[in-house]
């Protein structure tokens, strides 16, 4: 799977671990920065990942800032992006199974490396269940269509 990953300075330490974890699992990882812990603005990096997911250049994205909140807000501004802020495994699975979330947002100051790996693994292994959930995701798409004209 082709996965875009980015962070801000607060998420930078965890981002490196996530990139290594995903690469070791055999995924093609597009690391969109930053490449050191210098203070940066999270919207710039969330935009890079969300645009690629929105355009279909990558299948999914992972964004990491201090809490994950800022990244999720920015990512959800892009058509077709369903970014989920996740802090535990159950929510990761539900985000994919019920919402078909295609961007995972993590808080580098909230989750540690082991939990981040478990969250990512659960999210990537889960499948969208469709059915009643598809109807709801279709409603999200309709709202996007109304607002992105």
C-alpha positions as CSV (number, residue, x, y, z in Angstrom):
1,X,0.0,0.0,0.0
2,X,1.2,3.5,-0.8
3,X,1.0,5.7,2.4
4,X,1.8,9.4,2.8
5,X,3.1,10.4,6.3
6,X,3.8,13.8,7.8
7,X,4.0,15.5,11.1
8,X,4.8,18.8,12.7
9,X,7.7,19.3,15.2
10,X,5.6,17.9,18.1
11,X,4.9,14.7,16.1
12,X,8.4,14.5,14.5
13,X,9.8,11.9,16.9
14,X,6.8,9.5,16.5
15,X,6.7,10.1,12.7
16,X,10.2,8.6,12.3
17,X,9.1,5.5,14.2
18,X,5.9,5.2,12.2
19,X,7.8,5.5,8.9
20,X,10.1,2.8,9.9
21,X,7.2,0.6,11.1
22,X,5.2,1.0,7.9
23,X,8.3,0.4,5.7
24,X,9.2,-2.8,7.7
25,X,5.6,-4.0,7.0
26,X,6.3,-3.6,3.3
27,X,4.4,-0.5,2.6
28,X,5.6,2.2,0.2
29,X,5.9,5.2,2.5
30,X,6.0,8.8,1.2
31,X,7.6,10.8,4.0
32,X,6.4,14.4,3.4
33,X,8.3,15.9,6.4
34,X,9.4,17.6,8.3
35,X,12.9,16.2,8.4
36,X,14.0,17.7,11.7
37,X,12.4,18.9,14.9
38,X,12.5,22.6,14.0
39,X,9.2,24.3,14.8
40,X,6.8,24.2,11.8
41,X,3.2,24.9,11.1
42,X,1.1,21.8,11.1
43,X,-1.4,23.0,8.4
44,X,1.4,23.0,5.8
45,X,2.1,19.3,6.4
46,X,-1.5,18.2,6.8
47,X,-2.2,19.8,3.4
48,X,0.6,17.8,1.7
49,X,-0.9,14.5,2.9
50,X,-4.5,15.4,2.5
51,X,-4.0,16.7,-1.1
52,X,-2.4,13.4,-2.1
53,X,-5.2,11.3,-0.6
54,X,-7.8,13.6,-2.1
55,X,-6.3,13.3,-5.6
56,X,-5.8,9.5,-5.2
57,X,-2.0,9.7,-5.4
58,X,-1.8,7.6,-2.3
59,X,-4.3,5.2,-0.8
60,X,-4.1,6.5,2.8
61,X,-2.3,9.0,5.0
62,X,-1.0,9.3,8.5
63,X,-0.6,12.6,10.2
64,X,1.0,13.3,13.6
65,X,1.0,16.5,15.6
66,X,1.0,17.1,19.4
67,X,-2.6,15.9,19.9
68,X,-3.7,15.0,16.4
69,X,-6.5,17.6,16.6
70,X,-4.9,20.2,14.4
71,X,-4.0,17.7,11.7
72,X,-7.4,16.2,11.6
73,X,-9.1,19.6,11.3
74,X,-6.9,20.5,8.3
75,X,-7.1,17.1,6.6
76,X,-10.9,17.1,6.7
77,X,-11.1,20.3,4.6
78,X,-10.2,18.3,1.5
79,X,-12.8,16.6,-0.7
80,X,-12.9,12.8,-0.3
81,X,-10.7,12.9,2.9
82,X,-12.2,11.2,5.9
83,X,-9.5,11.9,8.6
84,X,-10.0,10.2,12.0
85,X,-8.3,11.3,15.2
86,X,-7.5,8.0,17.0
87,X,-6.1,7.3,20.4
88,X,-6.8,3.6,20.8
89,X,-7.2,0.4,18.8
90,X,-11.0,0.1,19.0
91,X,-11.5,3.6,17.5
92,X,-8.9,2.8,14.7
93,X,-10.8,-0.3,13.7
94,X,-14.2,1.5,13.8
95,X,-12.9,4.4,11.8
96,X,-12.1,2.1,8.9
97,X,-15.0,-0.3,9.3
98,X,-17.7,2.3,9.7
99,X,-16.4,5.5,8.2
100,X,-13.9,4.2,5.6
101,X,-11.4,6.7,7.1
102,X,-8.5,7.2,4.7
103,X,-6.3,9.5,6.9
104,X,-5.3,8.5,10.4
105,X,-4.4,11.3,12.8
106,X,-2.3,10.6,15.9
107,X,-1.1,12.7,18.8
108,X,2.6,12.4,19.3
109,X,2.2,13.7,22.8
110,X,-0.7,11.4,23.5
111,X,0.2,7.9,22.2
112,X,3.5,6.1,22.5
113,X,5.3,4.1,19.9
114,X,3.8,0.7,20.8
115,X,0.3,2.0,20.9
116,X,0.8,4.0,17.7
117,X,1.9,0.8,15.9
118,X,-1.1,-1.2,17.3
119,X,-3.5,1.6,16.2
120,X,-2.0,1.7,12.7
121,X,-2.0,-2.0,12.3
122,X,-5.7,-2.3,13.4
123,X,-6.7,0.5,11.0
124,X,-4.8,-0.9,8.0
125,X,-6.1,-4.4,8.6
126,X,-9.7,-3.4,9.0
127,X,-12.0,-3.3,6.0
128,X,-14.9,-0.9,5.3
129,X,-18.1,-2.9,6.1
130,X,-20.4,-1.1,3.6
131,X,-24.1,-1.7,4.2
132,X,-25.7,0.9,6.4
133,X,-22.2,2.5,6.8
134,X,-22.0,3.0,3.0
135,X,-25.2,4.9,3.1
136,X,-23.8,7.2,5.8
137,X,-20.5,7.7,4.0
138,X,-22.5,8.6,0.9
139,X,-24.2,11.3,2.9
140,X,-20.8,12.7,3.9
141,X,-19.9,12.7,0.2
142,X,-23.1,14.6,-0.6
143,X,-22.4,17.2,2.0
144,X,-18.9,17.6,0.5
145,X,-20.4,18.0,-2.9
146,X,-22.7,20.8,-1.6
147,X,-19.8,22.6,0.1
148,X,-16.9,22.2,-2.4
149,X,-18.6,23.6,-5.5
